[in-house]
């Protein structure tokens, strides 16, 4: 409104001479006073630049500085207006009083200081110096152009303005350049970009227009300058405050990085005076200043380009390093650093087309899952790393070591003279020693496949996998080389594992029971549960076929859970039907894989609770090899013993630590293995030979009686064996001679016959352990 009133008065003064010329100096202080009051009004309730509680970036200090600058400049221009009104007849010749000029200059300096404190894009290192150079180029280039087009002409005009006026115009242009440079490098931050543009306009537009008017019209230009142009400055500052308030209310525009173009724009502008000189302009001292500025700008541009070159070179190096790292990660295992499956297949495909002889070794670690379960994944990872290092040491430059996945490794051998069997032997010998910092003993099975002519990647890997599987079936560390026809039984065995999963779902499995008989009376005192598979196509599948498949696939856990629950249910039914004296015990076999299952003990407790079978009526039979499988198995066995469940050591005498196990293992019963019963009855007239055949059976019964353990002889196939075993002290046995495995109905009939015959029984416990 002040600018509009000033325009009306200016028009009246210049056309009809209305009022005094000194009246022109009133509009600037009036506009400044109104702007100061307006800024205070806008700050009421919420100060511009103040963020809500908890939000970062408080800019109140900037707007307080701007408000103070406007107030100080208003005082200066008010001083000037008073001076001009009191010396109305000297308006065109009187200079601005020094105190008034000082106030305005101080106001400009406060504004410049506030602009200098506005934060720009946070950066470090080379980027920080690049921004500094860009700002210096932009500031120096724009300042040189404004000097050439604005200030210098004022100093050389026909009616030159006073030094105070020229200085203030220069400060106004400096504010404009500083604000323009700042706004180009603000990316967000507390001060709004739009508000900063209004600050730049408040300094640049009035100063630029005043300089043009001064050059073109001389002293008379002071009237429109004071009445119309200069009152625009407080107006633009007030609009900037309003823009800041709008941004604080969440209406801020997304920041756009425009600072990249400003240095180039400054270089173009600084070339304008040079072009003018090239076309004949007089080379006066203002132009020389521009030339010096152009030289400085050019030097800064060179430094900036050098920094950009260095940064680009660094980025290219970083990009190459990252690309190489990604390519390495894509072709190598992250844990061990060996080649991975993808690189293995690529190298194998290349070898099959270029090399004369190609061989593949697949190395599978035994019982790696046990290490993870008992010692933790971290120890398992360290073991894999140690095995990978061992492979590299043994293979050296002979081939490519690979981690295929999990606990499976591979070796690719190419070229003539390869010796896959020799390498497999060295690997097994190295693995026979403790590895990793945890000094673990691990075994491995190795499958070897030599690629025949016309072989493909998949066929070679399939042959190596079949050979590895065949080596694992042999049950101990070793290697096997693939030969034609080897895959057929392996494939059949693998298919059997898949069908076993279906058998569990389709109720094709049945539990049968082999009686445990008292040798003296031929009376059944217990049963051992056995599982049979009634295949819809193959008929009855032998446990010797499907139990190994169940162990390999992990199906032994759900299979064992099925046998456990069915056995407990049936034993509880017999107990309810025939009473506690009819059947003393019911046993079933438990594998090492089941004992490794963390839920096994709770599964046993649940089966007993659901069936109602007392704990002491259940016997779990465990082989010696299973007992020696680690801490998890040992903990499970002792928990079962504390529950009151009796444990039987099955196939006793066939392991390597049988005698020590009797002291470390909470066994209640020892079952003499069939291998020590076979031939025990042979009488060839040589007492020494007969004694040797009976030595193990005699030692076992003596040791068991000494430790208070019960005994059961397995695999009895004729009456002569019964006689010898009784003479040695055995009272319980099982085998086809005594009774073959039978269904639950068959056991029920046998129990019914025994109850009907009311045969007297020997005192219970004669062949059972005493209280533990």
C-alpha positions in Angstrom: 0.0 0.0 0.0 2.9 2.4 0.8 4.4 1.7 -2.6 1.0 2.4 -4.2 0.6 5.7 -2.4 4.1 6.6 -3.3 3.4 5.9 -6.9 0.3 8.1 -6.8 2.2 11.0 -5.1 5.1 10.6 -7.5 2.9 10.9 -10.5 1.2 14.0 -9.0 4.6 15.6 -8.1 6.2 15.0 -11.5 3.1 16.2 -13.5 1.6 19.0 -11.5 4.3 19.7 -8.9 2.2 18.6 -5.9 4.0 18.9 -2.6 7.6 19.2 -1.8 10.3 16.9 -3.3 11.4 16.1 0.3 8.0 14.2 0.8 9.5 11.4 -1.3 11.8 10.5 1.6 8.8 9.7 3.9 7.6 6.6 2.1 10.6 4.4 2.9 10.6 4.9 6.8 6.8 4.6 6.8 7.0 1.4 4.8 9.8 0.1 7.1 7.7 0.9 10.2 4.7 -0.8 8.8 6.8 -3.9 7.8 8.3 -4.1 11.3 4.8 -3.9 12.9 3.5 -6.5 10.3 6.4 -8.9 11.1 5.5 -8.6 14.8 1.9 -9.3 14.0 2.8 -12.4 12.0 5.0 -13.6 14.8 2.1 -13.4 17.3 0.9 -16.9 18.4 3.7 -18.5 16.4 6.9 -17.0 15.5 8.1 -17.5 11.9 10.7 -20.1 11.7 9.7 -21.8 15.0 9.1 -25.5 14.7 6.5 -27.4 16.7 7.8 -29.1 19.9 10.1 -32.0 19.0 10.7 -30.9 15.4 14.3 -30.0 14.4 15.5 -26.9 12.7 14.5 -23.7 14.7 15.0 -20.6 12.4 13.7 -18.0 14.8 17.2 -16.4 15.1 17.2 -15.7 11.4 13.9 -13.9 11.3 14.7 -12.0 14.5 17.9 -10.8 12.8 15.9 -9.7 9.7 13.3 -7.9 11.8 16.2 -6.1 13.6 17.8 -5.2 10.3 14.5 -3.7 9.0 14.1 -1.8 12.3 17.6 -0.3 12.2 17.3 0.6 8.5 13.9 2.3 9.2 15.6 4.5 11.8 18.2 5.5 9.3 15.7 6.3 6.6 13.6 8.2 9.1 16.6 10.2 10.0 17.2 10.9 6.3 13.5 12.0 5.9 13.7 14.4 8.8 16.9 15.9 7.5 15.5 16.3 4.0 12.3 17.9 5.3 14.2 20.4 7.4 16.4 21.2 4.4 13.8 21.1 1.7 15.5 23.6 -0.5 18.7 21.6 -0.6 17.1 18.2 -1.4 18.9 17.6 -4.7 22.3 18.7 -3.5 22.3 17.5 0.1 24.0 14.2 0.9 22.6 11.5 3.3 23.7 12.3 6.9 26.4 10.1 8.1 24.4 8.8 11.1 21.5 7.9 8.9 23.8 6.1 6.4 25.5 4.3 9.2 22.1 3.0 10.5 21.1 1.7 7.1 24.5 0.2 6.6 24.3 -1.6 9.9 20.9 -2.9 9.0 22.4 -4.3 5.7 25.3 -5.8 7.6 22.9 -7.5 10.1 21.0 -9.0 7.2 24.2 -10.2 5.5 25.3 -11.8 8.8 22.0 -13.6 9.1 22.3 -14.9 5.6 25.8 -16.1 6.3 24.5 -18.2 9.2 21.8 -20.0 7.2 22.9 -23.7 7.0 23.3 -25.2 3.5 23.7 -28.8 2.3 25.6 -30.9 4.9 28.7 -32.3 3.3 32.2 -33.4 4.1 35.5 -34.0 2.4 35.7 -33.2 -1.4 32.0 -32.5 -1.6 32.3 -29.7 1.0 35.1 -28.0 -1.0 33.2 -28.4 -4.2 30.2 -26.5 -2.7 32.6 -23.8 -1.3 34.1 -23.3 -4.8 30.7 -23.3 -6.4 29.4 -20.7 -4.0 32.6 -18.6 -4.5 32.3 -18.8 -8.3 28.6 -17.9 -8.2 29.1 -15.0 -5.7 32.1 -13.5 -7.4 30.7 -13.9 -10.9 27.3 -12.3 -10.0 29.0 -9.6 -7.9 31.3 -8.7 -10.8 28.3 -8.4 -13.2 26.3 -6.2 -10.8 29.4 -4.1 -10.3 29.8 -3.6 -14.0 26.1 -3.0 -14.7 25.0 -1.2 -11.5 27.6 0.4 -9.2 30.2 1.4 -11.7 27.8 3.4 -13.9 26.5 5.2 -10.8 30.0 6.4 -10.0 30.6 7.7 -13.5 27.1 9.1 -14.3 26.6 12.7 -15.4 25.1 13.4 -12.0 27.0 11.0 -9.7 25.3 10.0 -6.5 26.9 10.4 -3.2 29.3 7.8 -1.8 26.7 7.0 1.0 24.0 6.2 -1.6 26.3 4.2 -3.8 27.5 2.2 -0.8 24.0 1.4 0.3 23.0 0.3 -3.2 26.1 -1.9 -3.2 25.1 -3.4 0.1 21.6 -4.1 -1.2 23.1 -5.8 -4.3 25.4 -7.8 -1.9 22.3 -9.0 0.1 20.7 -10.1 -3.2 23.7 -12.0 -4.4 24.3 -13.6 -0.9 20.6 -14.7 -0.6 20.5 -16.0 -4.2 23.7 -18.0 -3.6 22.3 -19.4 -0.3 19.0 -20.4 -1.7 20.7 -22.4 -4.4 22.3 -24.7 -1.8 19.5 -25.1 0.7 18.1 -28.6 0.6 15.4 -28.4 3.3 16.7 -26.9 6.6 15.0 -24.4 8.9 14.8 -21.5 6.5 12.3 -21.8 3.7 13.7 -21.5 0.1 10.8 -19.4 -1.1 11.2 -17.0 1.9 14.9 -16.7 1.0 14.0 -15.7 -2.6 11.9 -12.9 -1.3 14.9 -11.7 0.9 17.0 -11.8 -2.3 14.4 -9.8 -4.1 14.1 -7.3 -1.3 17.8 -6.5 -1.6 18.3 -6.9 -5.4 15.2 -5.4 -7.0 15.3 -2.0 -5.3 19.1 -1.7 -5.5 19.1 -2.7 -9.2 16.3 -0.3 -10.2 17.8 2.5 -8.2 21.1 2.1 -9.9 19.4 2.1 -13.3 17.4 5.2 -12.5 20.4 7.0 -11.2 22.4 6.4 -14.3 19.6 7.2 -16.7 17.9 10.1 -15.0 20.3 11.6 -12.5 19.1 13.4 -9.3 15.5 13.5 -10.4 15.4 9.7 -10.2 15.6 10.0 -6.4 11.9 10.9 -6.3 10.6 7.6 -7.9 13.4 5.7 -6.1 12.4 6.9 -2.7 8.6 7.0 -3.3 8.0 3.8 -5.3 11.1 1.5 -5.6 12.7 1.4 -2.2 9.4 0.8 -0.3 9.2 -2.5 -2.2 12.0 -3.8 0.0 10.0 -4.0 3.3 7.0 -5.3 1.4 9.0 -8.2 -0.1 10.6 -9.0 3.4 7.1 -9.1 4.9 5.9 -11.5 2.2 9.0 -13.7 2.9 8.0 -13.9 6.6 4.6 -15.0 5.5 6.1 -17.7 3.2 8.2 -19.0 6.2 5.0 -19.2 8.3 3.3 -21.1 5.5 6.2 -23.6 5.3 6.2 -24.1 9.1 2.5 -25.1 8.8 3.5 -28.1 6.6 2.9 -26.4 3.3 6.6 -26.3 2.3 7.4 -27.4 -1.2 9.8 -30.3 -1.8 13.4 -28.9 -2.1 14.9 -28.9 -5.6 18.7 -28.8 -6.0 19.3 -25.9 -8.3 22.8 -25.0 -7.1 24.5 -27.1 -9.8 23.6 -24.6 -12.5 24.4 -21.3 -10.6 28.2 -21.4 -11.1 27.7 -21.9 -14.9 25.2 -19.0 -15.0 27.7 -16.8 -13.2 30.4 -17.7 -15.7 28.1 -16.8 -18.6 27.2 -13.5 -17.0 30.8 -12.5 -16.3 31.6 -13.0 -20.0 29.1 -10.3 -20.9 31.5 -7.4 -20.1 34.3 -9.2 -21.8 32.2 -9.6 -24.9 31.4 -5.9 -24.7 35.2 -5.1 -24.6 35.7 -7.4 -27.6 33.2 -5.4 -29.6 34.9 -2.1 -28.8 33.8 -1.0 -25.4 36.3 1.3 -23.6 38.6 -0.5 -21.3 38.1 1.6 -18.2 38.9 0.7 -14.6 35.4 -0.8 -13.9 36.0 -3.2 -16.8 39.5 -4.0 -15.5 37.9 -5.0 -12.2 35.6 -7.3 -14.1 38.6 -8.7 -16.0 40.4 -9.5 -12.7 37.2 -11.1 -11.4 37.0 -13.2 -14.6 40.5 -14.4 -14.1 39.8 -15.4 -10.5 36.6 -17.1 -11.5 38.4 -19.0 -14.2 41.0 -20.1 -11.7 38.3 -21.2 -9.3 36.6 -23.1 -12.1 39.9 -24.9 -12.9 40.3 -25.9 -9.2 36.7 -27.0 -9.1 37.1 -29.1 -12.2 40.2 -30.7 -10.8 38.3 -31.6 -7.7 35.4 -33.0 -9.8 38.0 -35.0 -11.8 39.4 -36.5 -8.6 35.9 -37.2 -7.2 34.8 -38.9 -10.5 38.0 -41.0 -10.5 37.3 -42.0 -6.9 33.8 -42.9 -7.7 34.9 -44.9 -10.7 37.4 -46.8 -8.6 34.8 -47.4 -5.9 32.4 -48.6 -8.6 34.9 -51.0 -10.0 35.7 -52.3 -6.5 32.0 -52.8 -5.8 31.5 -54.5 -9.1 34.4 -56.8 -8.4 33.1 -57.5 -4.9 29.6 -58.3 -6.3 31.0 -60.6 -8.9 33.1 -62.3 -6.2 30.1 -62.7 -4.0 28.0 -64.0 -6.8 30.6 -66.7 -7.5 31.8 -67.5 -4.0 30.4 -68.8 -0.7 30.0 -66.0 1.8 31.0 -68.2 4.8 34.0 -70.2 3.6 35.2 -68.1 0.7 35.2 -71.2 -1.6 33.6 -71.2 -5.0 29.8 -71.6 -4.8 27.4 -73.8 -6.7 26.9 -71.3 -9.6 30.6 -71.0 -10.3 31.0 -74.8 -9.9 28.4 -75.5 -12.6 29.9 -72.9 -14.9 33.5 -74.3 -14.5 32.2 -77.8 -14.9 30.3 -76.9 -18.1 33.5 -75.3 -19.5 35.7 -78.3 -18.5 33.3 -80.8 -20.2 33.8 -79.0 -23.5 37.5 -78.1 -23.3 39.3 -80.5 -20.9 40.4 -84.0 -21.8 39.4 -85.6 -18.4 37.0 -84.2 -15.8 36.3 -85.6 -12.4 34.0 -84.5 -9.6 34.2 -85.3 -5.9 31.2 -84.7 -3.7 32.2 -84.6 0.0 29.4 -84.9 2.6 30.2 -84.4 6.3 28.6 -87.0 8.7 26.5 -85.8 11.6 27.1 -82.1 11.0 23.5 -81.5 12.3 24.6 -83.0 15.6 27.4 -80.4 15.9 24.9 -77.6 15.2 22.4 -79.0 17.7 24.8 -79.7 20.5 27.4 -77.0 20.2 25.5 -74.2 18.4 25.5 -72.7 14.9 28.6 -70.6 15.6 30.7 -73.7 16.3 29.2 -75.4 13.2 30.2 -72.4 11.0 33.7 -72.5 12.4 33.8 -76.2 11.5 32.7 -75.5 8.0 35.4 -72.8 7.6 38.1 -75.2 8.9 37.0 -78.0 6.5 37.1 -75.5 3.6 40.7 -74.5 4.6 41.6 -78.2 4.8 40.2 -78.7 1.3 42.3 -75.8 0.0 45.4 -77.2 1.7 45.0 -80.7 0.3 43.9 -79.7 -3.2 46.3 -76.8 -3.8 46.4 -76.2 -7.5 45.0 -79.6 -8.6 41.4 -78.5 -8.8 38.6 -76.2 -7.7 37.3 -76.6 -4.1 33.6 -75.7 -3.8 31.0 -75.4 -1.1 27.8 -76.8 -2.7 25.6 -75.9 0.3 25.0 -76.9 3.9 27.6 -79.5 5.0 28.3 -80.6 1.4 31.5 -79.7 -0.5 32.8 -80.6 -4.0 36.1 -80.7 -5.9 36.4 -80.2 -9.6 39.5 -81.9 -11.2 40.3 -81.2 -14.8 43.1 -82.2 -17.2 45.1 -85.3 -17.8 46.8 -87.0 -14.9 44.0 -86.4 -12.4 43.8 -88.9 -9.5 40.4 -88.5 -7.8 40.8 -91.6 -5.7 44.2 -90.5 -4.4 42.8 -87.0 -3.5 39.8 -88.6 -1.8 42.1 -90.8 0.3 44.1 -87.7 1.3 41.0 -85.8 2.2 39.7 -88.7 4.4 43.1 -89.0 6.1 43.2 -85.3 6.8 39.6 -85.4 8.2 40.6 -88.2 10.5 42.5 -85.6 12.6 40.7 -83.0 14.9 39.8 -79.9 12.9 38.9 -76.3 13.8 39.8 -74.6 17.1 37.3 -76.7 18.8 39.2 -79.9 18.0 36.3 -81.7 16.5 36.4 -85.1 14.9 34.3 -85.4 11.7 33.9 -88.0 9.2 32.9 -87.7 5.5 31.6 -89.8 2.7 32.9 -89.0 -0.8 31.3 -89.8 -4.1 33.5 -89.7 -7.2 32.3 -89.4 -10.8 34.6 -89.3 -13.9 32.8 -87.7 -16.8 32.4 -90.0 -19.8 32.4 -88.7 -23.4 29.2 -86.6 -24.1 28.4 -86.1 -20.4 26.5 -83.1 -19.3 26.7 -81.1 -16.1 23.6 -82.6 -14.6 24.6 -86.2 -15.5 28.0 -85.8 -13.9 26.6 -84.3 -10.7 23.9 -87.0 -10.6 26.6 -89.8 -10.9 28.7 -88.2 -8.2 25.6 -87.9 -5.9 24.8 -91.5 -6.5 28.3 -92.5 -5.6 28.2 -90.4 -2.5 24.9 -91.9 -1.4 26.4 -95.4 -1.9 29.3 -94.5 0.2 27.0 -93.2 3.0 25.0 -96.5 2.9 28.2 -98.3 3.9 28.0 -96.6 7.3 31.5 -95.3 7.7 33.9 -92.8 6.3 35.0 -93.8 2.8 34.7 -93.0 -0.9 33.0 -94.7 -3.8 33.6 -94.2 -7.5 30.5 -94.3 -9.7 30.1 -97.3 -12.1 27.4 -98.0 -14.5 24.3 -99.4 -12.9 25.1 -98.0 -9.5 22.2 -95.6 -9.6 19.4 -98.1 -9.9 19.4 -99.4 -6.3 20.2 -95.9 -5.0 17.2 -94.5 -6.9 15.0 -97.3 -5.6 16.1 -96.6 -2.0 15.5 -92.8 -2.5 12.1 -93.6 -3.9 11.4 -95.8 -0.9 12.0 -92.8 1.4 9.4 -90.8 -0.5 6.9 -93.7 -0.4 7.5 -94.0 3.4 6.2 -90.5 3.9 3.0 -91.5 2.1 2.8 -94.7 4.1 2.8 -92.7 7.3 0.0 -90.5 6.0 -2.1 -93.5 4.6 -1.8 -95.8 7.7 0.2 -98.5 5.9 2.4 -99.2 8.9 1.6 -101.8 11.5 3.1 -102.6 14.9 3.8 -106.3 15.7 5.1 -107.7 19.0 7.7 -110.4 19.6 7.3 -112.1 22.9 10.0 -112.2 25.5 9.8 -115.6 27.2 10.9 -117.1 30.5 13.2 -119.8 29.4 12.3 -122.3 32.2 8.6 -122.2 31.8 8.2 -121.0 28.2 5.9 -118.3 29.6 5.6 -114.8 28.0 6.6 -112.0 30.4 7.0 -109.1 28.0 7.0 -108.1 24.4 9.2 -106.1 22.0 7.4 -103.8 19.6 8.4 -104.0 15.9 7.1 -102.1 12.9 6.0 -103.6 9.6 5.1 -101.9 6.4 2.3 -103.3 4.3 3.0 -101.7 0.9 0.0 -101.6 -1.4 2.1 -102.8 -4.3 5.3 -104.4 -2.9 3.5 -106.2 -0.1 5.3 -106.5 3.3 8.5 -104.4 3.2 11.3 -105.6 5.4 12.5 -103.2 8.2 16.0 -103.7 6.9 14.9 -101.9 3.8 12.8 -99.0 5.0 14.4 -98.2 8.4 17.7 -97.0 6.8 15.6 -94.8 4.5 13.7 -93.4 7.4 17.0 -92.6 9.2 18.4 -90.9 6.1 15.3 -88.8 5.5 14.6 -87.9 9.1 11.2 -89.8 8.9 12.5 -92.0 11.7 11.2 -89.3 14.1 7.5 -89.4 13.1 7.8 -93.1 12.5 9.2 -93.7 16.0 6.5 -91.4 17.5 3.8 -93.5 15.8 5.3 -96.8 17.2 5.7 -95.3 20.7 2.1 -94.1 20.9 0.6 -97.3 19.5 2.8 -99.5 21.8 1.8 -97.5 24.9 -1.9 -97.6 23.9 -1.8 -101.4 23.3 0.2 -102.1 26.5 -2.3 -100.1 28.6 -5.2 -102.1 27.0 -3.5 -105.4 27.9 -2.9 -104.2 31.4 -6.6 -103.3 31.8 -7.8 -106.6 30.3 -5.5 -109.1 31.8 -4.2 -107.4 35.0 -0.7 -106.4 36.2 0.7 -109.9 36.4 -0.1 -111.0 32.9 2.5 -108.9 31.1 5.3 -107.3 33.0 7.0 -105.1 30.4 6.6 -103.7 26.9 9.7 -102.6 25.0 10.5 -100.8 21.7 13.6 -99.7 19.9 14.7 -96.0 19.9 17.2 -94.7 17.3 19.9 -92.1 17.8 18.1 -89.7 15.5 15.1 -89.8 17.8 17.2 -89.2 20.9 18.7 -86.1 19.2 15.2 -84.7 18.8 14.7 -82.1 21.5 11.0 -83.1 21.8 11.6 -86.8 22.3 11.4 -86.9 26.1 8.2 -84.8 26.1 6.8 -87.2 23.3 7.4 -90.2 25.6 5.7 -88.4 28.6 2.7 -87.5 26.4 2.3 -91.0 25.1 2.4 -92.4 28.7 -0.1 -89.8 29.9 -2.5 -90.3 27.0 -2.5 -94.0 27.3 -2.4 -94.3 31.1 0.5 -96.8 31.0 2.7 -96.7 34.1 6.3 -95.5 33.4 7.8 -98.7 34.9 6.0 -100.9 32.4 7.8 -99.2 29.4 11.2 -100.3 28.3 13.2 -98.3 25.7 15.9 -100.2 23.9 18.9 -98.3 22.8 22.0 -99.5 20.8 25.5 -98.9 22.0 26.3 -96.7 19.0 23.3 -94.5 19.8 24.5 -94.0 23.5 27.8 -92.7 22.2 26.3 -89.9 20.1 26.9 -86.9 22.4 25.6 -84.8 25.2 22.0 -84.4 23.9 21.5 -88.2 23.8 23.0 -88.5 27.3 20.7 -85.8 28.7 17.7 -87.5 27.2 18.5 -90.9 28.5 19.0 -89.6 32.1 15.8 -87.7 31.9 14.0 -90.8 30.9 15.6 -92.8 33.7 14.5 -90.1 36.2 10.9 -90.5 35.0 11.1 -94.2 36.0 11.3 -95.6 32.5 13.6 -98.6 32.2 16.4 -98.5 29.6 17.8 -101.6 27.8 21.2 -101.7 26.1 20.4 -103.6 22.9 22.8 -105.6 20.8 25.2 -105.6 23.8 28.7 -106.8 23.0 28.9 -105.6 19.4 30.3 -102.1 20.1 33.7 -100.8 21.2 32.9 -99.6 24.7 30.4 -102.1 26.0 31.9 -102.6 29.5 32.5 -98.9 30.2 28.9 -98.1 29.1 27.5 -100.3 31.8 28.9 -97.8 34.4 28.2 -94.6 32.5 24.8 -95.5 31.0 21.6 -95.7 33.3 20.7 -99.2 32.0 18.3 -101.6 33.7 18.6 -104.5 31.2 21.3 -105.9 29.0 20.3 -107.7 25.8 22.9 -110.2 24.6 23.3 -109.8 20.8 22.3 -112.7 18.5 25.8 -113.0 17.2 26.9 -114.4 20.6 24.0 -116.8 20.7 24.6 -118.3 17.3 26.6 -121.5 17.7 26.6 -121.4 21.4 25.1 -124.9 21.5 27.6 -126.6 19.3 29.4 -129.5 21.0 32.2 -130.7 18.8 34.0 -132.6 21.5 36.5 -129.9 22.1 35.9 -128.3 25.5 38.2 -125.4 24.8 36.4 -124.4 21.6 33.0 -124.7 23.3 34.2 -122.6 26.1 35.4 -119.9 23.7 32.0 -119.8 22.0 30.3 -119.3 25.4 32.8 -116.9 26.8 31.1 -113.7 25.9 27.6 -114.9 27.0 29.1 -116.1 30.3 31.0 -112.8 30.9 27.9 -110.7 30.1 25.6 -112.6 32.6 28.3 -112.4 35.3 28.8 -108.7 34.8 25.1 -108.0 34.7 24.5 -109.9 37.9 27.3 -108.0 39.6 25.8 -104.7 38.6 22.2 -105.7 39.4 21.0 -105.7 35.8 18.5 -107.9 34.1 19.4 -109.9 31.0 17.7 -111.0 27.8 19.3 -113.3 25.2 18.3 -112.5 21.6 18.0 -114.6 18.5 17.3 -118.0 20.1 16.6 -120.4 17.3 16.6 -123.9 18.8 16.0 -125.8 22.1 19.8 -126.6 22.5 20.5 -122.8 22.7 17.9 -122.5 25.4 19.5 -125.3 27.4 23.0 -123.7 27.2 21.7 -120.3 28.1 19.9 -121.6 31.1 23.0 -123.3 32.3 24.9 -120.0 32.0 22.3 -118.3 34.1 20.0 -116.6 31.5 16.3 -116.8 32.5 14.7 -114.6 29.7 15.1 -114.8 26.0 13.5 -114.1 22.6 13.8 -115.6 19.2 11.9 -117.5 16.5 12.2 -120.7 18.4 10.4 -119.3 21.4 7.8 -117.1 19.5 7.7 -115.3 16.2 6.5 -111.6 16.0 2.7 -111.5 16.1 -0.1 -109.0 15.9 -1.7 -107.5 19.0 -4.6 -110.0 18.7 -2.0 -112.9 18.7 -0.5 -111.5 21.9 -4.0 -111.2 23.4 -4.8 -114.9 22.7 -1.5 -116.0 24.2 -2.1 -114.0 27.3 -5.6 -115.4 27.5 -4.2 -119.0 27.3 -1.6 -118.3 30.0 -4.3 -116.8 32.3 -6.6 -119.8 31.7 -3.8 -122.3 32.4 -3.0 -120.6 35.7 0.5 -121.8 35.5 2.5 -120.8 38.6 5.2 -118.2 38.0 8.6 -117.8 39.7 9.0 -114.9 42.0 9.2 -111.7 40.1 12.5 -109.9 40.0 14.7 -113.0 39.8 16.1 -111.7 36.5 15.4 -108.0 36.9 17.6 -105.3 38.5 17.0 -104.4 42.1 16.0 -100.9 43.1 18.2 -98.2 41.6 
